[in-house]
Amino acid sequence: MIKKGIILAGGKGTRMSPLTKAVNKQLLPIYDKPLIFYPLSILMLAKIKDILIIVNKGQLDQYKKILPNGNNLGIKISYLEQNEPRGLPDAFVIGEKFIGKENVAMILGDNFFYGQSLSKLLLKNTKLKNGARVVLHKVLKPESFGVAKTNNQNKIIKIKEKPKKFFSNLAITGLYFFDNNVVKYAKKLKPSARGEVEIVDLLNFYKSKNQLYADLIGRGGAWLDTGSMDDFYKTSTFVSSIENQQGLKIACLEEIAFNNKWINRSHLKQSMKFYGNCDYSKYLSKLL
């Protein structure tokens, strides 16, 4: 069972500059909540309660204002700083002590997932004992993503970063589940031409050992990468449409914690006090 999760919320955010000069991208709003709420909600839906958030140097206080330590959510949140972006697998080197001898999930801080059967998919992946599992999503322009090809047992047989020639339309999303070997493998990686260690190289370690599996987000689900200004606003519009149509909030952390029975009514009241007089608090009052 995977009980630990990492959110990698570092990065330079240059594609969204000048907005990201003063504020980390993951603290900017996707409709009515900071972006960081969305990946955090995914780990909580996977019933993961021990979470490490890796942030840029000097941005820790900004995060602690909005997500102090997880007590209000019935989870444990710890933080580590990344001096400079060194690639996704660096998260496992930074988080070595946090991971210990356990298996671990990782989600990128700017990834957005939505779908009816998402919780089922997440819980299935947390049962991982050996190897690695990645979540794939069909895309229109595979040349813009890391792409994977699978066989009929959902084993990954080929991976390529931004392929010039089409071989699959299944993009590798920013959600991964690894066994404890991930720390050892991450330490062996050599930086690529752009000076960072690459997630594709890490996944290829597992593939070479026949231990890399995939899960697919089906037609009813959505994965959105909020890396650019356009994607950011598209995601915001998507959340706004769903929430205003259904009257249900996406990534309401307290609601997930309450449904998981990690917190009680008094915690909800404390959260309403913390957020103040706003729509988010009004939504929490409906849960009461």
VEXMARDO-71636 format. One line per 10 residues: number of its first residue (from 1); their letters; for each residue x, y, z of N, C-alpha, C. Coordinates in Angstrom, 3 decimals, padded with zeros to 6 digits, m for minus. Layout:
N
NUM = a = X:Y:Z:X:Y:Z:X:Y:Z  ... .
//
This chain:
288
1 = mikkgiilag = 000.845:m001.215:000.000:000.000:000.000:000.000:000.874:001.257:000.000  000.540:002.202:m000.846:001.283:003.473:m000.836:000.609:004.422:000.153  001.388:004.860:001.138:000.831:005.748:002.171:001.460:007.141:002.134  002.475:007.298:001.270:003.179:008.583:001.214:003.085:009.183:m000.181  002.975:010.500:m000.247:002.870:011.182:m001.534:003.715:012.439:m001.562  004.252:012.747:m002.736:005.049:013.968:m002.926:004.363:014.845:m003.968  004.289:016.141:m003.668:003.846:017.117:m004.677:005.069:017.950:m005.038  005.452:017.919:m006.307:006.594:018.715:m006.741:006.072:020.063:m007.231  006.271:021.068:m006.401:005.703:022.394:m006.686:006.793:023.439:m006.881  007.967:022.995:m007.330:009.061:023.938:m007.596:008.948:024.488:m009.000 .
11 = gkgtrmsplt = 010.044:024.495:m009.720:010.030:024.972:m011.114:010.121:026.486:m011.198  010.536:026.952:m012.363:010.744:028.408:m012.534:009.474:029.146:m012.929  008.527:028.422:m013.542:007.280:029.075:m013.968:007.495:030.156:m015.009  008.571:030.037:m015.804:008.905:031.114:m016.755:007.832:031.319:m017.814  007.103:030.244:m018.155:006.086:030.380:m019.220:004.933:031.283:m018.778  004.855:031.534:m017.458:003.770:032.405:m016.982:004.291:033.693:m016.357  005.537:034.013:m016.676:006.112:035.273:m016.211:005.401:036.430:m016.944  005.225:037.620:m016.363:005.745:038.100:m015.077:004.907:037.713:m013.857  003.749:037.042:m014.070:002.903:036.675:m012.922:003.670:035.896:m011.864  004.586:035.038:m012.329:005.257:034.120:m011.419:006.562:034.684:m010.852 .
21 = kavnkqllpi = 006.827:035.943:m011.099:008.040:036.554:m010.547:007.941:036.704:m009.029  006.749:037.020:m008.544:006.587:037.249:m007.103:005.888:036.102:m006.398  005.050:035.354:m007.148:004.239:034.302:m006.537:004.482:032.984:m007.259  004.622:031.908:m006.505:004.765:030.593:m007.117:003.498:030.260:m007.892  003.680:029.657:m009.068:002.537:029.333:m009.942:001.458:028.530:m009.215  001.893:027.607:m008.354:000.926:026.733:m007.677:000.051:027.474:m006.659  000.360:028.739:m006.414:m000.479:029.533:m005.499:m001.409:030.482:m006.259  m001.283:030.499:m007.574:m002.202:031.307:m008.392:m003.558:030.600:m008.463  m004.650:031.357:m008.710:m005.973:030.739:m008.635:m006.395:029.991:m009.897  m006.888:028.779:m009.699:m007.661:028.097:m010.745:m009.116:028.268:m010.292 .
31 = ydkplifypl = m009.814:029.172:m010.934:m011.148:029.613:m010.553:m011.164:030.119:m009.110  m011.627:029.314:m008.135:m011.821:029.867:m006.779:m010.869:029.288:m005.741  m009.843:028.542:m006.191:m008.904:027.937:m005.246:m007.485:028.026:m005.802  m006.479:028.029:m004.919:m005.104:028.003:m005.436:m004.856:026.682:m006.167  m004.049:026.730:m007.202:m003.734:025.540:m008.000:m003.287:024.356:m007.133  m002.513:024.609:m006.070:m001.969:023.523:m005.228:m003.077:022.640:m004.625  m004.283:023.203:m004.444:m005.396:022.417:m003.878:m005.728:021.204:m004.767  m005.558:021.356:m006.082:m006.005:020.313:m007.013:m005.121:019.057:m006.943  m003.777:019.177:m007.064:m002.963:017.964:m006.888:m003.058:017.390:m005.474  m003.177:018.281:m004.471:m003.312:017.795:m003.093:m004.598:016.973:m002.944 .
41 = silmlakikd = m005.665:017.425:m003.592:m006.941:016.702:m003.506:m006.820:015.304:m004.119  m005.977:015.162:m005.157:m005.792:013.857:m005.814:m005.132:012.868:m004.846  m004.107:013.326:m004.137:m003.445:012.440:m003.159:m004.414:012.080:m002.031  m005.248:013.042:m001.634:m006.220:012.773:m000.561:m007.293:011.789:m001.031  m007.701:011.898:m002.301:m008.673:010.937:m002.856:m008.069:009.534:m002.933  m006.724:009.482:m003.042:m006.021:008.193:m003.051:m005.811:007.677:m001.621  m006.403:008.385:m000.638:m006.302:008.038:000.791:m004.858:008.110:001.313  m004.071:008.993:000.695:m002.690:009.208:001.156:m002.701:010.370:002.149  m002.195:010.107:003.350:m002.294:011.102:004.435:m000.957:011.737:004.819  000.143:011.180:004.309:001.470:011.706:004.667:002.058:012.316:003.402 .
51 = iliivnkgql = 002.114:013.653:003.362:002.408:014.350:002.104:003.573:015.329:002.259  004.504:015.241:001.312:005.637:016.165:001.266:005.440:017.098:000.082  005.516:018.415:000.331:005.431:019.386:m000.762:006.821:019.991:m000.953  007.362:019.839:m002.166:008.687:020.395:m002.473:008.490:021.724:m003.183  009.062:022.787:m002.591:008.827:024.147:m003.107:010.158:024.815:m003.447  010.078:025.916:m004.173:011.276:026.697:m004.493:011.836:027.343:m003.233  013.128:027.558:m003.237:013.777:028.236:m002.113:013.153:029.618:m001.913  012.839:029.945:m000.670:012.308:031.271:m000.352:010.801:031.401:m000.460  010.092:030.307:m000.851:008.633:030.419:m001.037:007.832:029.637:000.015  008.546:029.127:001.001:007.920:028.269:002.007:006.809:028.987:002.772 .
61 = dqykkilpng = 007.072:030.235:003.167:006.108:030.976:003.994:004.784:031.182:003.270  004.860:031.399:001.940:003.630:031.596:001.164:002.733:030.361:001.269  003.338:029.181:001.189:002.563:027.931:001.263:001.996:027.718:002.657  002.814:028.024:003.672:002.388:027.750:005.050:001.221:028.632:005.476  001.049:029.755:004.776:m000.097:030.629:005.085:m001.401:029.946:004.703  m001.367:029.189:003.607:m002.610:028.584:003.110:m002.743:027.117:003.494  m001.603:026.421:003.631:m001.618:024.998:004.035:m000.607:024.817:005.157  m000.989:025.157:006.374:000.005:025.134:007.462:000.662:023.768:007.654  m000.070:022.786:008.179:000.558:021.480:008.459:m000.386:020.310:008.211  m001.596:020.622:007.738:m002.532:019.547:007.417:m003.410:019.106:008.572 .
71 = nnlgikisyl = m003.183:019.661:009.768:m004.010:019.267:010.932:m005.494:019.468:010.673  m005.817:020.586:009.994:m007.228:020.904:009.717:m007.849:019.937:008.704  m006.993:019.115:008.057:m007.484:018.178:007.037:m007.311:016.721:007.475  m006.799:016.540:008.681:m006.584:015.176:009.172:m005.421:014.488:008.478  m004.524:015.277:007.871:m003.352:014.697:007.199:m002.094:015.370:007.749  m000.930:014.867:007.301:000.328:015.478:007.731:001.016:016.061:006.491  001.290:017.360:006.530:001.987:018.006:005.414:003.359:018.458:005.894  004.402:018.042:005.182:005.736:018.572:005.472:006.285:019.221:004.209  007.301:020.039:004.383:007.853:020.796:003.256:009.362:020.620:003.156  009.877:020.664:001.932:011.310:020.771:001.694:011.518:021.755:000.563 .
81 = eqneprglpd = 012.654:022.453:000.606:012.943:023.435:m000.446:013.892:022.847:m001.489  013.680:023.258:m002.721:014.552:022.864:m003.826:015.334:024.112:m004.232  016.663:024.027:m004.166:017.484:025.204:m004.471:017.286:025.699:m005.891  017.201:024.751:m006.826:016.948:025.103:m008.235:016.324:023.890:m008.901  015.533:024.106:m009.957:014.912:022.968:m010.634:015.980:022.061:m011.258  015.973:020.779:m010.862:016.972:019.848:m011.399:016.299:018.654:m012.080  015.014:018.807:m012.406:014.291:017.714:m013.058:013.400:016.972:m012.072  012.370:016.304:m012.608:011.366:015.656:m011.754:011.949:014.577:m010.834  012.855:013.697:m011.325:013.358:012.646:m010.439:014.127:013.177:m009.224  014.548:014.442:m009.291:015.252:015.054:m008.162:014.380:015.051:m006.900 .
91 = afvigekfig = 013.064:015.008:m007.101:012.130:014.988:m005.962:012.401:013.785:m005.053  012.821:012.668:m005.641:013.045:011.454:m004.842:014.375:011.497:m004.103  015.321:012.272:m004.643:016.601:012.460:m003.961:016.394:013.426:m002.788  015.689:014.537:m003.059:015.381:015.509:m001.993:014.545:014.840:m000.896  013.590:014.008:m001.320:012.638:013.408:m000.371:013.063:012.058:000.177  014.349:011.697:000.020:014.813:010.352:000.426:014.450:010.025:001.877  014.717:010.966:002.769:014.447:010.733:004.202:012.935:010.577:004.447  012.146:011.405:003.757:010.683:011.345:003.876:010.169:009.985:003.403  010.696:009.498:002.285:010.234:008.224:001.704:010.618:007.045:002.599  011.851:007.092:003.134:012.302:005.998:003.998:012.301:004.676:003.248 .
101 = kenvamilgd = 011.656:003.673:003.846:011.628:002.342:003.222:010.288:002.058:002.532  009.518:003.102:002.312:008.161:002.910:001.784:008.089:003.151:000.272  006.973:002.727:m000.320:006.653:003.084:m001.703:006.044:004.479:m001.695  006.005:005.129:m002.857:005.593:006.537:m002.859:004.860:006.913:m004.157  003.929:007.854:m004.022:003.258:008.433:m005.199:003.826:009.831:m005.408  003.855:010.285:m006.652:004.249:011.675:m006.903:003.303:012.302:m007.915  002.922:013.539:m007.640:002.107:014.299:m008.590:002.759:015.664:m008.785  002.717:016.151:m010.010:003.269:017.471:m010.280:002.279:018.533:m009.820  002.826:019.607:m009.270:001.990:020.637:m008.658:001.120:021.417:m009.618  001.371:021.267:m010.940:000.556:022.031:m011.894:m000.352:021.129:m012.725 .
111 = nffygqslsk = m000.603:019.908:m012.234:m001.464:018.977:m012.976:m002.879:018.964:m012.414  m003.848:018.872:m013.321:m005.261:018.875:m012.937:m005.904:017.603:m013.490  m006.547:016.847:m012.609:m007.238:015.617:m013.020:m008.702:015.703:m012.604  m009.561:015.152:m013.438:m010.983:015.152:m013.104:m011.645:013.972:m013.792  m012.550:013.305:m013.106:m013.268:012.210:m013.755:m014.051:011.392:m012.755  m015.110:010.787:m013.239:m016.024:010.062:m012.368:m015.372:008.855:m011.697  m014.561:008.105:m012.447:m013.984:006.880:m011.873:m012.545:007.097:m011.401  m012.195:008.378:m011.184:m010.820:008.724:m010.795:m010.420:008.107:m009.455  m011.303:008.179:m008.458:m010.970:007.642:m007.123:m010.649:006.158:m007.204  m011.435:005.437:m008.024:m011.223:003.992:m008.185:m009.831:003.726:m008.780 .
121 = lllkntklkn = m009.481:004.504:m009.809:m008.176:004.364:m010.461:m007.045:004.652:m009.466  m007.227:005.704:m008.652:m006.199:006.083:m007.676:m005.992:004.991:m006.639  m007.091:004.478:m006.101:m006.998:003.459:m005.046:m006.383:002.167:m005.580  m006.665:001.863:m006.841:m006.068:000.672:m007.459:m004.544:000.830:m007.512  m004.087:002.022:m007.874:m002.647:002.258:m008.003:m001.909:002.299:m006.672  m002.609:002.672:m005.599:m001.927:002.710:m004.292:m001.654:001.300:m003.759  m002.233:000.288:m004.407:m001.977:m001.104:m003.990:m000.641:m001.628:m004.547  000.065:m000.781:m005.287:001.333:m001.172:m005.908:002.313:m001.753:m004.888  002.879:m002.909:m005.227:003.904:m003.526:m004.362:005.293:m003.355:m004.982  005.406:m003.730:m006.280:006.699:m003.642:m006.968:006.562:m002.895:m008.283 .
131 = garvvlhkvl = 007.679:m002.285:m008.709:007.688:m001.613:m010.008:007.129:m000.205:m009.951  006.649:000.246:m011.104:006.115:001.610:m011.201:004.877:001.612:m012.073  003.980:002.545:m011.774:002.769:002.719:m012.596:002.654:004.197:m012.956  002.295:004.452:m014.209:002.062:005.839:m014.626:000.639:005.948:m015.166  000.108:007.147:m015.097:m001.247:007.390:m015.590:m001.135:008.079:m016.952  m001.821:007.514:m017.937:m001.766:008.032:m019.312:m003.101:008.662:m019.708  m003.034:009.570:m020.667:m004.250:010.234:m021.157:m004.101:010.503:m022.653  m005.146:010.205:m023.409:m005.093:010.435:m024.863:m005.004:011.933:m025.162  m004.141:012.269:m026.126:m003.998:013.685:m026.510:m004.015:013.824:m028.028  m004.352:015.038:m028.450:m004.447:015.335:m029.881:m003.063:015.579:m030.497 .
141 = kpesfgvakt = m002.143:016.170:m029.675:m000.813:016.504:m030.201:000.264:015.779:m029.390  000.478:014.478:m029.651:001.450:013.727:m028.867:002.869:014.271:m028.952  003.140:015.024:m030.049:004.506:015.555:m030.215:004.864:016.597:m029.151  003.856:017.041:m028.374:004.123:018.036:m027.323:004.370:017.401:m025.950  004.301:016.085:m025.872:004.352:015.419:m024.563:005.349:014.260:m024.544  005.624:013.756:m023.337:006.254:012.449:m023.198:005.166:011.430:m023.496  005.451:010.469:m024.369:004.408:009.566:m024.851:004.800:008.114:m024.571  003.794:007.263:m024.299:004.051:005.845:m024.029:003.196:004.952:m024.919  003.757:003.803:m025.266:003.004:002.785:m026.003:002.873:001.566:m025.085  001.673:000.990:m025.029:001.451:m000.146:m024.130:001.065:m001.402:m024.918 .
151 = nnqnkiikik = 001.259:m002.562:m024.284:000.750:m003.798:m024.888:m000.624:m004.099:m024.288  m001.233:m005.250:m024.639:m002.607:m005.481:m024.161:m002.685:m005.871:m022.672  m001.508:m006.015:m022.021:m001.512:m006.215:m020.556:m001.259:m004.899:m019.809  m001.337:m003.784:m020.539:m001.070:m002.461:m019.960:000.372:m002.276:m019.496  001.270:m003.097:m020.045:002.694:m002.920:m019.754:003.233:m001.922:m020.767  004.080:m000.998:m020.321:004.629:m000.002:m021.250:005.808:m000.611:m022.008  005.741:m000.538:m023.338:006.799:m001.147:m024.151:007.693:m000.104:m024.847  007.220:001.143:m024.864:008.055:002.190:m025.482:007.683:003.550:m024.897  008.718:004.361:m024.630:008.497:005.738:m024.134:009.388:006.671:m024.934  008.849:007.837:m025.242:009.693:008.847:m025.904:009.207:010.234:m025.522 .
161 = ekpkkffsnl = 010.151:011.126:m025.289:009.832:012.519:m024.957:009.615:013.296:m026.253  008.441:013.908:m026.394:008.098:014.742:m027.562:008.525:014.101:m028.895  007.927:012.972:m029.256:008.350:012.257:m030.471:008.017:013.034:m031.753  008.983:013.072:m032.662:008.736:013.756:m033.948:007.825:012.881:m034.825  007.992:011.536:m034.685:007.232:010.599:m035.501:006.191:009.912:m034.615  004.965:009.834:m035.090:003.863:009.274:m034.287:004.055:007.775:m034.006  003.927:007.376:m032.731:003.838:005.938:m032.438:002.756:005.646:m031.390  002.234:006.712:m030.760:001.170:006.548:m029.770:000.595:007.926:m029.472  m000.696:007.951:m029.075:m001.288:009.249:m028.681:m001.566:009.272:m027.176  m000.839:008.420:m026.414:m001.035:008.358:m024.961:000.061:009.152:m024.252 .
171 = aitglyffdn = m000.320:010.303:m023.723:000.651:011.158:m023.026:000.835:010.676:m021.589  002.068:010.812:m021.107:002.362:010.488:m019.706:001.989:011.711:m018.875  001.024:011.558:m018.006:000.592:012.690:m017.166:001.567:012.834:m015.997  001.323:013.813:m015.170:002.227:014.055:m014.036:001.817:013.327:m012.776  001.376:012.081:m012.906:000.967:011.297:m011.725:001.622:009.925:m011.807  002.428:009.614:m010.789:003.255:008.405:m010.825:003.184:007.665:m009.493  003.341:006.341:m009.570:003.374:005.494:m008.369:004.610:004.604:m008.453  005.470:004.649:m007.428:006.752:003.945:m007.489:006.980:003.054:m006.272  007.741:001.965:m006.499:008.203:001.191:m005.351:009.421:001.896:m004.748  009.983:001.323:m003.683:011.050:002.004:m002.948:012.374:002.118:m003.721 .
181 = nvvkyakklk = 012.506:001.357:m004.820:013.742:001.449:m005.624:013.902:002.807:m006.294  012.848:003.600:m006.296:012.865:004.868:m007.031:013.996:005.790:m006.562  014.303:005.761:m005.259:015.370:006.631:m004.730:016.715:006.205:m005.318  016.962:004.895:m005.283:018.212:004.331:m005.802:018.365:004.644:m007.298  017.289:004.444:m008.060:017.338:004.697:m009.509:017.534:006.188:m009.811  016.840:007.040:m009.043:016.923:008.494:m009.281:018.351:008.993:m009.078  019.045:008.389:m008.108:020.431:008.804:m007.829:021.388:008.413:m008.959  021.015:007.396:m009.745:021.884:006.924:m010.827:021.765:007.762:m012.094  020.745:008.603:m012.169:020.476:009.333:m013.415:021.512:010.419:m013.695  021.851:010.543:m014.975:022.766:011.614:m015.410:021.924:012.718:m016.060 .
191 = psargeveiv = 022.292:013.993:m015.834:021.526:015.080:m016.459:021.541:014.995:m017.984  020.442:015.429:m018.592:020.337:015.441:m020.059:020.996:016.715:m020.590  020.863:016.936:m021.897:021.470:018.114:m022.538:020.979:019.418:m021.914  019.747:019.404:m021.372:019.237:020.667:m020.774:019.642:020.814:m019.305  020.506:019.913:m018.837:021.069:020.059:m017.485:020.185:019.550:m016.362  019.123:018.801:m016.710:018.236:018.257:m015.676:018.127:016.743:m015.835  017.843:016.061:m014.719:017.562:014.624:m014.838:016.128:014.467:m015.331  015.904:013.449:m016.178:014.620:013.340:m016.885:013.772:012.194:m016.337  012.468:012.440:m016.212:011.533:011.411:m015.723:011.481:010.225:m016.698  011.638:010.491:m017.996:011.611:009.415:m018.995:012.748:008.417:m018.736 .
201 = dllnfykskn = 013.929:008.941:m018.358:015.072:008.061:m018.056:014.779:007.195:m016.823  014.129:007.797:m015.841:013.767:007.049:m014.634:012.768:005.933:m014.971  011.757:006.278:m015.782:010.752:005.284:m016.168:011.387:004.169:m017.010  012.396:004.532:m017.800:013.080:003.524:m018.616:013.850:002.504:m017.774  014.305:002.929:m016.590:014.930:001.988:m015.650:013.943:000.866:m015.320  012.704:001.291:m015.006:011.664:000.307:m014.653:011.272:m000.526:m015.873  011.202:000.138:m017.025:010.823:m000.584:m018.252:011.851:m001.668:m018.569  013.138:m001.348:m018.372:014.198:m002.323:m018.671:014.097:m003.548:m017.754  013.434:m003.391:m016.623:013.245:m004.510:m015.699:011.842:m005.125:m015.833  011.132:m004.728:m016.905:009.771:m005.244:m017.141:008.814:m004.928:m015.987 .
211 = qlyadligrg = 008.996:m003.753:m015.397:008.198:m003.408:m014.209:007.483:m002.069:m014.358  007.181:m001.684:m015.594:006.519:m000.394:m015.804:005.133:m000.613:m016.395  004.127:m000.199:m015.642:002.738:m000.416:m016.044:002.009:000.909:m016.201  000.888:000.849:m016.908:000.133:002.075:m017.174:m001.327:001.915:m016.790  m001.943:003.026:m016.474:m003.385:003.104:m016.301:m003.875:004.246:m017.166  m005.036:004.087:m017.738:m005.529:005.082:m018.685:m006.732:005.826:m018.114  m006.685:007.161:m018.220:m007.874:007.949:m017.876:m008.788:007.866:m019.087  m009.987:007.352:m018.897:m010.903:007.095:m020.016:m011.553:008.354:m020.551  m012.521:008.153:m021.434:m013.171:009.273:m022.146:m013.881:010.239:m021.215  m014.379:009.724:m020.096:m015.138:010.604:m019.195:m014.264:011.438:m018.283 .
221 = gawldtgsmd = m012.944:011.227:m018.365:m012.044:011.948:m017.456:m011.259:013.019:m018.174  m010.637:013.895:m017.394:m009.843:014.971:m017.991:m008.522:015.105:m017.261  m007.483:015.338:m018.039:m006.181:015.720:m017.485:m005.769:017.002:m018.185  m005.462:018.013:m017.405:m005.039:019.288:m017.978:m003.730:019.700:m017.318  m002.783:020.110:m018.152:m001.494:020.580:m017.655:m001.578:022.104:m017.679  m001.380:022.733:m016.535:m001.594:024.194:m016.480:m000.286:024.957:m016.658  000.595:024.428:m017.508:001.932:025.013:m017.659:001.970:026.369:m018.331  001.013:026.644:m019.207:001.047:027.931:m019.920:m000.173:028.763:m019.529  m000.113:030.030:m019.903:m001.189:030.966:m019.589:m002.530:030.483:m020.147  m002.508:030.029:m021.406:m003.721:029.536:m022.062:m004.309:028.346:m021.320 .
231 = dfyktstfvs = m003.443:027.379:m021.013:m003.900:026.161:m020.319:m004.462:026.515:m018.943  m003.834:027.490:m018.316:m004.249:027.915:m016.983:m005.693:028.420:m017.014  m005.970:029.266:m018.006:m007.321:029.838:m018.093:m008.353:028.830:m018.586  m007.927:027.921:m019.440:m008.844:026.853:m019.883:m009.269:026.001:m018.696  m008.298:025.694:m017.829:m008.598:024.873:m016.647:m009.545:025.621:m015.714  m009.285:026.914:m015.543:m010.149:027.752:m014.704:m011.588:027.753:m015.212  m011.733:027.894:m016.522:m013.066:027.904:m017.146:m013.754:026.556:m016.958  m012.976:025.489:m017.098:m013.500:024.125:m016.928:m014.061:023.953:m015.509  m013.274:024.362:m014.509:m013.704:024.222:m013.103:m014.943:025.068:m012.835  m014.915:026.298:m013.336:m016.046:027.206:m013.145:m017.324:026.622:m013.751 .
241 = sienqqglki = m017.233:026.063:m014.966:m018.417:025.488:m015.632:m018.996:024.337:m014.825  m018.125:023.413:m014.403:m018.598:022.221:m013.675:m019.210:022.622:m012.334  m018.499:023.488:m011.617:m018.969:023.849:m010.265:m020.303:024.602:m010.329  m020.418:025.509:m011.286:m021.654:026.297:m011.365:m022.825:025.495:m011.931  m022.518:024.470:m012.688:m023.563:023.598:m013.228:m024.077:022.633:m012.156  m023.132:022.033:m011.410:m023.497:020.959:m010.476:m023.718:021.426:m009.043  m023.139:022.574:m008.721:m023.218:023.022:m007.326:m022.289:022.240:m006.406  m021.375:021.468:m007.007:m020.384:020.714:m006.226:m019.004:021.299:m006.491  m018.174:021.334:m005.470:m016.830:021.892:m005.663:m015.841:020.804:m006.052  m014.950:021.151:m006.978:m013.819:020.281:m007.312:m012.683:020.655:m006.366 .
251 = acleeiafnn = m012.013:019.648:m005.811:m010.842:019.873:m004.950:m011.159:020.672:m003.689  m012.320:020.427:m003.105:m012.596:020.999:m001.778:m011.947:020.043:m000.766  m010.807:020.461:m000.233:m009.977:019.571:000.598:m010.720:019.109:001.852  m011.440:020.045:002.475:m012.160:019.692:003.708:m013.264:018.680:003.429  m013.930:018.805:002.283:m014.992:017.867:001.939:m014.434:016.444:001.776  m013.272:016.348:001.095:m012.638:015.031:000.909:m012.253:014.452:002.270  m011.642:015.288:003.111:m011.221:014.821:004.445:m012.426:014.394:005.282  m013.515:015.153:005.170:m014.751:014.869:005.927:m015.363:013.543:005.445  m015.403:013.360:004.117:m015.936:012.115:003.547:m015.070:010.903:003.885  m013.751:011.150:004.028:m012.832:010.072:004.427:m012.868:009.804:005.936 .
261 = kwinrshlkq = m013.677:010.623:006.649:m013.784:010.552:008.123:m012.447:010.869:008.822  m011.670:011.742:008.202:m010.407:012.171:008.816:m010.624:013.385:009.717  m011.717:014.117:009.457:m012.036:015.291:010.286:m013.529:015.248:010.628  m013.913:016.071:011.612:m015.327:016.110:012.020:m015.908:017.510:011.819  m017.122:017.692:012.300:m017.829:018.964:012.081:m017.095:020.163:012.681  m016.438:019.949:013.829:m015.758:021.097:014.450:m014.562:021.555:013.601  m013.920:020.606:012.916:m012.835:020.983:011.999:m013.383:021.853:010.858  m014.569:021.477:010.368:m015.178:022.260:009.282:m015.453:023.689:009.747  m015.938:023.810:010.981:m016.222:025.153:011.528:m014.933:025.972:011.658  m013.857:025.310:012.085:m012.555:025.998:012.189:m012.094:026.483:010.817 .
271 = smkfygncdy = m012.279:025.632:009.798:m011.871:026.008:008.433:m012.667:027.195:007.929  m013.973:027.215:008.233:m014.809:028.339:007.807:m014.313:029.647:008.430  m013.864:029.548:009.661:m013.328:030.718:010.362:m012.013:031.159:009.701  m011.200:030.150:009.351:m009.897:030.413:008.735:m010.052:031.112:007.374  m010.991:030.648:006.546:m011.168:031.217:005.208:m011.958:032.527:005.231  m012.787:032.709:006.274:m013.559:033.942:006.369:m014.835:033.889:005.533  m015.444:035.034:005.346:m016.729:035.120:004.656:m016.516:035.052:003.139  m016.610:033.837:002.577:m016.401:033.670:001.132:m017.246:032.489:000.666  m017.304:032.296:m000.636:m018.111:031.200:m001.202:m017.620:029.827:m000.736  m016.302:029.721:m000.570:m015.726:028.438:m000.140:m016.260:028.070:001.255 .
281 = skylskll = m016.297:029.075:002.151:m016.834:028.846:003.507:m018.324:028.512:003.458  m019.040:029.203:002.568:m020.488:028.932:002.441:m020.719:027.493:001.994  m019.821:027.013:001.114:m019.922:025.616:000.643:m019.673:024.660:001.818  m018.671:024.986:002.650:m018.377:024.141:003.821:m019.566:024.119:004.787  m020.261:025.261:004.900:m021.404:025.313:005.814:m022.525:024.395:005.334  m022.621:024.188:004.000:m023.623:023.245:003.462:m023.304:021.814:003.886  m022.002:021.495:004.016:m021.607:020.143:004.442:m022.054:019.876:005.881  m022.144:020.965:006.667:m022.594:020.830:008.065:m024.089:020.542:008.126 .
//
